[in-house]
């Protein structure tokens, strides 16, 4: 699984895949967060014996990742139920009758079973019609942006009028399993650090409704965006319900190189250097600062939610956008940006 840092210099630059939309709008975005707060102090107290044995200084999660706390589902709460709640609120805020929805895409990494899809339960509980297509899309932390792009394409082509893209993540099992494993006497410093990113994960749900711009002039136009892949690095971050293992240095270096190459390739066609807001995938302080520096972004235009919610996977972009929407003005330009394990990157521009 480990890759050398020097090998990452071999990532080829073969151009972006570009998509443009002329008649698609984001009508609403909503999130539902768990009520239980788990602080980084709580997690490090549970790992105290391991940290002491491995001579790792306390405050690691705050110092290295900038994550102070994250959310976990409390008794009586679940990712699926919260996703339905977020979906219901998004539909209501968009003024869209569930019976008019033609597509539901679930983009969650979390799944309690291999089949059927997570989407089928959400389709049923949201009261969508039998004519509404529904399926899961999985692409690590880029799933939500990919889902929005797929939905926009189907709206643009006239296949559907409305789509709802949803996501619900539950970090409980993977964190419990990881903490139990890290307390083992056979774990060394390298083992601990390879699973460190798991401790930054959080739970949460989000939903977005998309429709035709000509039917909803009040909506926020989805202009399009770019994607780029460097899938030769598919094993830099590998996760399951049992655990997530990362080569953190190589992952950061490879992800930054991918983002920068995509950014430069997009520059002639997309004017992204002066966006009013950059909604990035929320990983950590290290990742956010590195992207801000590499792309020369104004840090005051890059809101962060990872200190409070941790890394909520594909839900982190819509959760952050949902929080920021009250401060956005008509005509503002917003860029959604993310890097997902694999490696893949995606950027999507909205005209608010």
N, C-alpha and C positions, 0 to 999 in steps of 0.2 A: 504493500500500500504506500510506503514511503517513496517520495520522489526527491531527487536532488534539486537544490535551488538553481544550479547552473543549467539544468536541463530545461527549465522553464523559458530560457532565452530562445528556445527553438519553436515557440508558438508562432505559427504562420499568420500572416496578415492577408486574408483572401477576400476582404470586403464584407459589408453588412448586407443583410436581407432587409429591405425597406418596404414599409406598407403605408399607404395614405388612404384616408377616408374623407369623403366630402359631405356625407349626410348622416352622421352618427353623433349622438350626444350622450354624455353621462347625465342621468336625470337625478340620481341620488346615491349617497354612500352612507352606510350606517355600521356601527360596531356594537358588540355586546361583550363586556369584560367580566371575568370572574370576580367574585366578591372576596375571595381569600387572597391575602397578600403574603408572599413568602420573601423575606429579605435575604440578601446575600450573607448577612451576619448569621441568620438561622442556618443556612446551608453550611457555612464554614464551621459553625459550632458542631454540627453533626459529623463533619469531617476532621474534627480537631485532632484526633489520634493519628490520622494519616498525614495531616499537614506537619505535625510535630515529628513523626518518624522520618518523613522525607525532607525535613528541614526547609519547608516552604513557609515563608512569612505570611501571617494573617492579613486579611484585607485584599487578597489576590483578585477577587471578582470586581471589587470597586477600583483597585489600582490599575489593573491591566485592561479590563473590559469596560469599566465605567458603569456597570450594572449594579444598582443599589437594591432593587427588588424586582419581582416579577409576580404575575397573577397565576393562581391555580384554582380550578373549579372546587367549590365547597360542596358539602353534602346537599343533595337535591338539585345540583347544577350539572350540566354536561355540555360538551362541545356541540352535539347535534341540536339539543334544545335551544342553546344560545344562538346557534346559526339560524334556526327558524325564526327566533325573535328578531335578529338583525334583518333577516329577509323580509319579515312582515313590516318592520318599521321602514325599510328602504322602499318597499312597494307603496306604502301609505304616503311617504314623503314625496314620492314621484307622482302620486295621483294615478297609479296604474292598477287596474283591476287584475287580480291573479289569473282570472279566466282569459285575459288577453296575452299572457306571457307565452311565447313560443319556444323558449329555450332556457334551461337551467344547467349551468356548469358548476360542479363542485370542484374546488382546487386544493382540497386539504391534503396535507401529508399524512395526518392522523387518520387511521382507519382501524376499526376493531375487528374487521374480518376481510377476507380477500374478495368474497362476493356475497351478495350482490353489491353493486356500486353504492357508495355513500349517498349518491345523488337521488336514488329512488325513494329513500325515506324522506329526504328533504322535499322532494317533489310532492309526495303525498301530504306531508304536514303543512306545506304552504298552500295546499288546495289548488294546485295547478291543474289545467285540463289534460286529458289523455293525449291531446294533440301536441303537447309541449315536449320537445326533445329533451332528454336529460342524460347526463353522463359525467364521469369524473375525468379530470385532466391532472396529471401529476408531472411536475417539473421542478421539484424541490421548491426553493423560495421564490421562483419566478412564476409559479402556477397562476396566481391571480392576474398578473399582467397578461400572461398568455391567454387566459380565459377571456379577458376583456377584448383582446385582439380577435380571437375566434368569433366571439359574439358580435363584434362590430362588423366583421366581414359578412356574417349572415344577414345582419340588418341592412348593410349596404347593398347586398345582392338582391334584396327583396324577399328572402325566404321567410323572415319573421319580422314582426313589428317591435316586440319587446323581448329583452333577455335579462335574466338575473344571474349574476356571478357571485358565488358564495364560498366561504372558507371557515372552517372551525378546527382549532388545534388544541390538543390536550397533551401537555408535557409531563404529566404526573408519572406515568409508568416508566418512561425512559430516565427520568431523574432519580426515581427511587431505585431502579435497577443499577444505575451508574454509581450512586452513592454507596450502595451495598457492596458493589464490586471494588470501588476505590478504597474501601476500608480493609480489604484483604491484605494479608502479610506479604503476598507475592507481588504486589504492585510496586513498581519503582517510579522514579520521577518522570521518565519518558512516558510510561503508561498513563500516569496521572495527567500530564500535560496534553496527551493525545485525546483525552476525554474531557478536557477543561471546558470546551465550547458547549458541551451538553448542559453544564451547570448554569449557563446563561439563558437557556430556553424558557419561554413563558407560554401561557395559554390565552386564547381569545378567539373571537369570531367576528366576521365582517360580511357585508353584502353590498353589492352595487347593482343598480338598475340602469340599463341602456335602452335607448329608443331612437327613433328618427328625429334628426335635428329640425326638419321642416315642420314636423308636427309639434315640436317642443322648443320654440325659440328661447324659452327661459333656461334650457338645458346648457350644459357645458360641452362644447364641441370637442370630440376626439379627433385630432388631426392626423394621427398615425405615429410611426416610430421606426426603430431599427432593432434588429437582434443580431447577435454574433455568437458563434460557438467555438470552444476550444476543448472538444470532448476527449482529446488524448489524456486529459487530466481528470478522467472520470473517477479515479480512486483516491483523490486528495481528501475527500470528505464522504464517508460512507456511514449511513445510519439505518437503524431499525428500532423496533420497540425495546430491544435489549440494550442498545447503546449507540453512540455516534462517535466515530473516530476520525480525527482530522490531523493533517500535517499543516499546522497553522501558518507557519512561515511561508511554505510553498503555496498554500491556498491564497494567502494575502497577495503575494507577489504575482501569481498567475491571474488572479481576479483583477488586480489593478491593471496589468498589462492588457487584459481583454477589454476592460472598460475604456482605457485610454485609446486603444486602437480603434474601437467602435466610435468613440467620440470624435476622433480626428477624421475618420472616414465620413462621418455624418456632417461635418462642419460646412461643406459647400452648399448643402441642401437644407440644413436645419440650423436655425439661429438660436442655439441653446446656451450661449455664453451669458445671456442677459435675461434668464427666466426670473419671474417674480418669486417662484418657490420651487425648490427641488425636494421631492418626496422620495427619499432613498429607502432601500431595504434596511431595516434596523438590525445591525449585528452587534457592534461595540463601538467604543470611543476610538479605538485604533483604526478600525475599518472606515468609519465616518471621516475621521481626520485625514486619512490617507487619500480618500476619494476627493475630498474638498481641495486638498493640496494638488493632487495630480491633474484635476480638471480646472483648477484655478477658480473655484466657486466662491461666492460670497458666503461665509459661514452663517451670517445672520439670516440667510434665505434657505437654510438647510435645517429644518426642525428635527429634533430628536425625541423619540419616545422610549428608546432602549433603557435609559436609566430607571424608568418606572415599570416598564413591561417586559424588559429583556427582548430576546429574539423570538418573535411569535411566528416565525416562518413566513409562508405566503400571506398571512393575515397582517403582517406588520405594515405593508404599504397602505392598504385601505384603512387600517386603524389610524395611522398617522394622518392620512388625508381627511378622514372623518373629523379628527380633532382640529385640523387646520382650516376646514372649510368656512368656519365662522369669521375668519380673519381675511379671507380672500375677497377681492372686489371684481365686479364685472369687467371682463377684458384682461384680467391677469393671465399670464402664461405659467403653466405648471408642468413640470417634467417629472414623470415617474421613472425611477432608476433602480435597477436591481441586478445583483449577481447571484446565480444559483449554483449549488454543487453540480459538477458535471464536466466542465464548467460552461455555463451559458450566461449571457447578459442580455438585458432588454431595456429599452428606453421608449417611453410613450408620452407624447405631448398633448396637453389639454388646453383649450382656450376657455378660461372660466367666464 
